[in-house]
């Protein structure tokens, strides 16, 4: 599934929320206040990084279905 321009959001520290943004070749700016935006809030970044460190099980790799016994 692809994001559309209207649905895509980044985090603005100044607004303290996810906002629409304007993208230039070097940076991205909040469409509401003009401040720099980033992909994640601090809390969401920590959660995302923790999920990358979590060991994957068969349910993660096979979409929630353990197919080892279905032969």
VENSUL-V63736 format. One record per backbone hydrogen bond with DSSP energy under -1.0 kcal/mol. CO is the residue of the C=O (numbers start at 1). NH is the residue of the N-H. If there is no record, write none. Layout:
co & nh
CO & NH
CO & NH
This chain:
co & nh
4 & 8
10 & 19
11 & 38
12 & 16
12 & 17
17 & 12
19 & 10
20 & 31
22 & 29
27 & 24
28 & 37
29 & 22
30 & 34
35 & 30
38 & 11
41 & 45
42 & 46
43 & 47
44 & 48
45 & 49
46 & 50
47 & 51
48 & 52
49 & 53
57 & 61
58 & 62
59 & 64
